[in-house]
Amino acid sequence: MVSNNSARRLLGMPYKLSRSKKNIRVSIGSKDNIAVAVQKNKATEKKTYHSITVFYPEYVVG
């Protein structure tokens, strides 16, 4: 099993995002057949929504 950071690098996430602080979680949410990536910062309780391809390469999502 690889670390979370290593797994992010294997998925092709940019270096800056894969080295980000541990209090940031990226998850995939879907509703009505639309999938988005949700980035949650545990320190500030702030959620931001992005296209999935921002965090994951298209070949992983497709």
C-alpha positions as CSV (number, residue, x, y, z in Angstrom):
1,M,0.0,0.0,0.0
2,V,1.3,3.4,-0.9
3,S,0.9,6.6,1.1
4,N,-1.8,9.1,0.2
5,N,0.8,11.4,-1.2
6,S,2.3,8.6,-3.4
7,A,-1.2,7.6,-4.6
8,R,-1.9,11.2,-5.6
9,R,1.3,11.3,-7.6
10,L,0.4,7.9,-9.3
11,L,-2.9,9.4,-10.3
12,G,-1.1,12.3,-12.0
13,M,-2.0,15.1,-9.6
14,P,0.2,18.1,-9.8
15,Y,3.2,18.1,-7.4
16,K,1.9,21.2,-5.6
17,L,-1.5,19.6,-4.9
18,S,0.0,16.2,-3.9
19,R,2.3,18.0,-1.4
20,S,-0.5,20.1,0.1
21,K,-1.3,20.1,3.8
22,K,-2.9,17.1,5.3
23,N,-6.0,19.0,6.3
24,I,-7.2,19.2,2.7
25,R,-9.3,16.3,1.4
26,V,-10.4,15.8,-2.2
27,S,-13.4,13.6,-2.8
28,I,-15.7,13.0,-5.7
29,G,-19.4,13.7,-5.4
30,S,-22.2,13.1,-7.9
31,K,-25.8,14.2,-8.2
32,D,-28.1,13.9,-11.2
33,N,-25.3,12.1,-13.2
34,I,-23.0,15.1,-12.8
35,A,-19.7,14.3,-11.0
36,V,-17.6,17.0,-9.4
37,A,-14.5,17.1,-7.2
38,V,-15.0,18.5,-3.8
39,Q,-12.0,20.0,-2.0
40,K,-12.5,20.5,1.7
41,N,-10.2,22.3,4.0
42,K,-10.6,20.9,7.5
43,A,-9.0,23.9,9.2
44,T,-11.4,26.5,7.7
45,E,-14.3,24.1,7.0
46,K,-14.4,25.6,3.5
47,K,-15.6,23.5,0.5
48,T,-14.8,24.4,-3.1
49,Y,-16.1,22.5,-6.1
50,H,-14.0,21.8,-9.2
51,S,-14.1,19.8,-12.4
52,I,-12.8,16.3,-11.7
53,T,-10.0,16.7,-14.3
54,V,-8.5,19.4,-12.1
55,F,-7.4,16.7,-9.6
56,Y,-7.5,13.5,-11.6
57,P,-6.4,12.8,-15.2
58,E,-9.1,12.1,-17.7
59,Y,-8.1,8.5,-18.2
60,V,-8.8,7.8,-14.6
61,V,-12.2,9.4,-14.6
62,G,-13.3,8.1,-18.0
